[in-house]
Amino acid sequence: MNELPKIFDNNGNKAVSARELHAFLESNQEFANWIKGRVAKYGFIENHDYEVFDNFVKNPSGGRPLTEYALSISCAKEIAMVEGNAKGKQARQYFIACEDEFKKSKNSDRTIDFYRWVSDSLCMNDNSRIIMFRNVANICGIDSSALPEYSQSIGVLIPLSKILEGTPFSARKANPILEQKGVLVKKSRKKSKGGGQKYFWNINQEYKYLGENQVSINNPNETQPMWFEDKKQDIINLIYN
């Protein structure tokens, strides 16, 4: 058998069939004696390094089912190494390469999940999401060419200072009032210099009809509320009332 053993999913973990590995290594020992000997000699632990199960379907001689062993990648790698031949070396290198790919994939999944959580937590608008997901794609080595360059907002966006023109309020005075009304939420991030926290405002999910949260041009780890121009009077009414 020249085909390397397949990697399969075993209850959420990657595993290798010991029988397939035995065949690939071209061991002269009978399978049951070979695997039991390896387990005993090298101290592999059941339900940690391997799992045992009965195969009721593929027993070619009928009768009793075949006893199969699902090996963890690290266990299979060690068994291949101690085989001490060219086939063992080939299998070990294969398992190392598989481990590297799985780690990269897992790290990519974690990165994507983290940025998705950040995007949802900060209630970012679509343009900010596109920028963030493009950056994630670059980090993970994913082709981002299918992403649109931008997403059109549902209205004209302006800063709070423009909304408040002609009123006695400044954005600095209005922000705490909007926080009390539940429109704004105060978020924080670590300061890039000197330690401590940098605070910034974020439009609450419930009030996204009033505006959008854009990634700040000063720091990609914070957002800047922008407000729909046609909601000016609604925003002013919230501040006054």
N, C-alpha and C positions, 0 to 999 in steps of 0.2 A: 504493500500500500504506500503510494507516494504522496497521497493527499494529506495535507496538514489537518489536524483535528479542528472541527468547527467550534467556534465560541457561541454559546447559547445563553439565554436568560434563565436563571434558576431562582425563582422567588425574589426577583429584583436585583440579583447579583449575577455577574458574569461567571460562566462555568465551562468546563471542558469534560467531555466524556473520557473516562479512564480507559475504556475499551478501545476507543478510536486512537488515543495516545499510544496504547500498547501495540496496536497494529502498525502505527506509523513508525514506531521505534524498532519494529521487527525483532522483538524479543523472542527468544527461543523457549521461554518459560510459558507454561499454561497461564491464561489470564488470571484466574482466581488466585493461584499461588503467587503470581507476580505482584498483584496489587496488595494482597494481604501482607506479603513480605516487605513491600515498600512502606506501608502504613506502620508496621511494627518496628522496622529498623530505624525509621526517621521520626517517629513519634508524632505523626499527623493525628489531629484531633477530629473526631466525627462531629458533624454539624458546625464545624468551624473551618477546617481545611477541606472537608469533603462531606458529601451526603450519600447515603446508600438507599437505593430504591429498586423495586422489582419491575422488570419489563415483561408485561404479559402479552405483548403484541408481536414482538420480533424474534421470538425463540424459534429457530429454524427446525429444531428436532421435536417440537411439541413438548408435552409433559410440563415439568416444573419451569417457572419463569426464569429468565436470566437475571442475575443480580448485577446491577449497574452502579457505578460510582460517578457522581458529579464532583469534579475537582475544582477548587478555586484556582484562579489564574496563578497565584503565587505558589500553590501546591504543585500544580502541573509543571510550572517552571523549574521547581526544585527537583521533581522526579526526572524531568528531561536532563537536567544537569548531571545527576548522579548516574545516568545511564552510561556516560563515559564513551560515547561514540559520536560519529559525524551526525547521525540522525538526531541524537540528543541535543547536540549543539545547535542544529538547525531549528529544532522545536523551541529550545530556550530563547533563541534570538527572536523567533516569531512571537512568543508570549510577551517578551519585553516590548516589542513594537506594538502589540495589541494594548498592553497596559498604558503605554504613552498616549495612544490614540484615545483610549477611554478617559484618561485624565484630562486631555485637552477638551474633549467633548463635555465632560462634567463641568470643567471650569467655564466653558462657553455658556452652558446652560445656567450656571449660577450667575454669571455676569448679566445675561439677558434677563433673568428673573429679578435681579437686583435693580437694574435700570427700569424695568417695567414697574416695579414697586415704587421707585422714586417718581416716575412719571405720573402714576396714579395718586400717590400721596400728595404731590405738589399740584395736582389738578392742572397739568400743563396743557397749553393749547396745542393744536395739531402741528403747527410749524415747529414748535419747540420739541415735540415728540420726534419729528422727522430728523431734526439735527441730532438729538440724543441717540436715536436708533442707528443713524449713519455712523456716529462715533463708535457705538457698540460693535457694529458690523466690521469696522476697521480693526478694532481690538481683537475680535474673534476670527478674523480672516474670512469673513462672509461677504459675498458679492452683494453690494448695496445698490447696484445700477437700476434695479427695478423700483426703488423708492422714488416718489415724486420729488421734484426740487422744492416745492412748497405746497401748502394747502391754503386755499383762500378762506379768510375769516368770514363769518356771517354778517359782519358789519364793519364800519370804520372804527378803528381803535385809537384812542387818545389817552394821554396820561391824566391822572386825577387833577393835576394843576390846571389843565385846560377845562375839565369839567367844572371846576370851582371858579372860573373867571367870572367876575361880576358879583361874587358873594364875599362876605367877610371872612370866609374860611380859607386857610391854607391847607395843603395836603398834610402837613405835619400835624395840624389840629384835627383834621377830619379823619385821619386813619384810626386813632383810638376810639372815635365815636362809631365808626363802621365796625370796629372790632367788638364793641359792646352790643351792637345790633346783630352780631353773628355773621356779618358779610365778609369780614376779613379775619384771618387767622395769623397769629404771629409764629413764624417758623425760625429755625436757627441752624447755623452751620459753624464748623470750626473756622476761626480766623486763620488766614494763610500765613500771617506773621504775628508773633507775640503771644500766641495762645489765646484762650478765651473763646467766647461765642460771638458770632455776628448775626444779628436778628434782621429779618426781612418779612414783608407782608405777602400774603397769599389769599387769593379769592376763594372762599369756601365753595365746595362742590354745589351746594344748594343754590348759590347765587351766580352760577356760571352764565346765566342769561344776561347778567349785567356787564360781563367782561371776560377777559381771558388772562391766564398767567403765562407770561413769556419768560424764557430763560434770560437772565440778566446779561447785558453785554459786558459787565464788569467781572462776573464770575459765573461759570456754568453750573455751580452748585446751589444757586439761588434763583428765585423767580422774581419777576417784577409785574405787578398787576397793571393791566391796560384795560380801559373801559370803552364800551360801545358808545359812540357819539350820540346815537338816537335814544340812549337810556339816560341822558344827562339829567332830565327832570326827575326821573325815578330815583337816581342816586342822591340828588340834592334833597328830595323829600325825605329820604331815609336819614340823612344827616340832621335835618331840621326837626324831624318828628321823633 
